[in-house]
């Protein structure tokens, strides 16, 4: 896909009329390279999340994005809610009880034909990702090849906070590795961070 087309998509679908070179390059890379890690180490509020959203628009199916904080997931869902272009974002941590059950049912019966026609984004925190409620849903989506990419936002938190403050970051990251093994084909893994060190990157990969 030509990079000019990616820039046009960013403008027409995501409302970013002057996407930056690193955003276009990142989306382009994730479209053409399935079995890959893309590390995006850019400053806070520098537009890193556009890479995940743009990749979702063009690859369709289900993008899984691990967020360290609930507030981050809420912000990203608000940005990705673009009804005119059939985008379907969910912040898993905000779906409780019957609402959560209905969403799991919606994903359970997602067909490949429908998944190929729309981008679905699942933003979820580490606690939700490893929960008994959501793990089977993620495993089924992975086995069926319906996940188009995995992304870890604020990836430095996996090592820096996961060692002692919130070890569920590391547990959730390990689960992504297990989900990838279930898939019939590889998909991109995207690491976003403003302060990613080499030791952080090594822990995640």
C-alpha positions in Angstrom: 0.0 0.0 0.0 1.3 3.4 -1.0 2.2 5.7 1.9 0.1 8.5 0.3 -2.9 6.2 0.7 -2.1 5.7 4.4 -1.8 9.5 4.8 -5.2 9.9 3.1 -6.7 7.3 5.4 -5.4 9.1 8.5 -7.0 12.3 7.2 -10.3 10.9 6.0 -11.0 8.3 8.7 -9.0 9.4 11.8 -9.2 13.1 11.3 -5.4 13.6 11.3 -4.8 15.9 8.4 -1.1 16.1 8.6 0.2 12.7 9.9 3.8 12.6 10.8 6.4 10.5 9.0 6.9 8.1 11.9 3.2 7.5 12.1 2.9 6.7 8.4 6.0 4.6 8.5 4.7 2.6 11.6 1.4 1.9 10.0 3.1 0.9 6.7 5.4 -1.5 8.6 2.6 -3.2 10.4 0.6 -3.7 7.2 3.4 -5.5 5.4 5.2 -7.3 8.2 3.2 -9.9 10.2 5.9 -11.5 12.3 7.5 -8.4 13.7 8.0 -6.2 16.7 7.6 -2.5 16.1 9.1 -0.3 18.9 7.8 3.3 18.9 9.7 5.3 21.5 8.3 8.8 21.3 7.4 11.6 23.7 4.1 11.8 25.6 1.2 13.1 23.5 3.4 12.7 20.4 0.7 10.7 18.5 2.0 7.1 19.1 -1.6 5.8 19.4 -2.3 6.7 15.8 -0.2 3.8 14.7 -2.4 1.3 16.4 -5.6 2.9 15.2 -4.3 3.2 11.6 -3.1 -0.4 11.6 -6.6 -1.5 12.9 -8.4 0.5 10.1 -6.3 -1.2 7.4 -5.9 -4.7 8.8 -9.4 -4.9 10.1 -10.3 -7.8 12.5 -9.6 -7.4 16.2 -6.7 -5.3 17.6 -5.8 -6.1 21.2 -4.2 -3.2 23.1 -2.9 -3.6 26.7 -3.2 -0.4 28.7 -1.5 0.0 32.1 -4.1 2.5 33.4 -7.9 2.5 33.1 -7.9 6.2 32.2 -5.7 5.6 29.2 -8.0 3.0 27.8 -11.0 5.4 28.2 -9.2 8.2 26.4 -8.2 5.9 23.5 -11.7 4.5 23.1 -13.0 8.1 22.8 -10.5 8.8 20.1 -11.3 5.6 18.2 -15.1 6.0 18.3 -15.6 7.0 14.6 -19.1 5.8 13.7 -19.1 7.0 10.1 -16.3 4.5 9.3 -17.6 1.5 11.2 -14.9 1.4 13.8 -15.8 -0.5 16.9 -13.7 0.3 20.0 -14.3 -1.2 23.5 -12.7 -0.5 26.8 -13.0 -3.9 28.5 -12.4 -2.6 32.0 -15.5 -0.5 31.8 -17.8 -3.4 30.9 -19.2 -5.1 34.0 -21.7 -7.8 34.7 -24.4 -8.2 32.0 -22.7 -5.6 29.9 -19.5 -7.6 29.9 -21.4 -10.8 29.2 -23.1 -9.2 26.1 -19.7 -8.0 24.8 -18.2 -11.5 25.2 -21.1 -13.0 23.4 -20.7 -10.4 20.6 -17.0 -11.4 20.2 -17.8 -15.1 20.5 -20.1 -15.1 17.5 -17.9 -12.7 15.4 -17.6 -14.3 12.0 -14.5 -14.0 9.8 -16.6 -12.3 7.1 -17.7 -9.6 9.5 -14.2 -9.2 11.0 -12.8 -8.6 7.6 -15.2 -5.7 7.0 -14.6 -3.7 10.2 -11.9 -2.8 12.6 -12.6 -3.8 16.3 -10.3 -2.4 19.0 -10.1 -4.0 22.4 -8.4 -1.8 25.1 -7.9 -3.6 28.3 -5.8 -3.5 31.5 -3.6 -6.3 32.7 -6.1 -7.4 35.4 -8.9 -7.8 32.8 -6.6 -9.6 30.3 -5.6 -12.3 32.7 -9.1 -12.7 34.3 -11.0 -15.9 34.1 -13.8 -14.0 32.4 -11.8 -12.5 29.5 -9.0 -14.9 28.9 -11.1 -17.6 27.2 -12.5 -14.9 24.8 -9.0 -13.8 23.9 -7.9 -17.4 23.4 -10.8 -18.1 21.1 -10.2 -15.0 19.0 -6.6 -16.0 18.7 -7.2 -19.6 17.7 -9.6 -18.4 15.0 -7.0 -16.0 13.6 -9.3 -13.0 14.2 -6.6 -10.9 16.1 -4.9 -8.6 13.7 -2.2 -7.2 16.0 -1.2 -6.9 19.7 -0.1 -3.6 21.2 1.3 -2.7 24.6 0.9 1.0 25.5 3.3 2.5 27.9 5.4 -0.7 27.5 8.1 0.5 30.0 5.6 -0.2 32.7 5.9 -4.0 32.2 9.5 -3.9 33.5 9.6 -0.8 35.7 6.3 -1.4 37.6 5.9 -5.0 36.9 8.8 -6.0 39.0 7.2 -5.0 42.2 4.4 -2.4 42.0 2.0 -4.2 39.6 3.4 -7.7 38.7 0.2 -8.3 36.6 1.8 -6.2 33.8 4.4 -9.0 33.3 1.7 -11.7 33.7 -0.4 -10.0 31.0 2.5 -9.6 28.7 3.4 -13.3 29.1 -0.3 -14.1 28.2 0.1 -12.2 24.9 3.0 -14.6 24.1 0.7 -17.5 24.8 -2.0 -16.1 22.6 0.4 -15.6 19.8 1.3 -19.3 19.9 -2.4 -20.2 19.5 -2.7 -18.3 16.3 -2.7 -19.9 12.9 -0.4 -17.1 11.6 1.8 -14.4 13.1 0.7 -10.8 13.7 2.6 -7.6 14.5 3.4 -6.7 18.1 3.6 -3.0 18.7 5.4 -1.5 21.8 4.5 2.2 22.5 6.4 4.2 25.2 7.9 7.6 25.9 10.7 6.2 28.1 11.4 2.7 26.9 14.9 1.5 27.9 16.8 -1.4 26.4 16.1 -3.5 29.5 12.4 -2.7 29.2 12.3 -3.8 25.6 14.2 -7.0 26.4 11.7 -7.9 29.2 8.7 -7.4 26.9 10.1 -9.2 23.8 
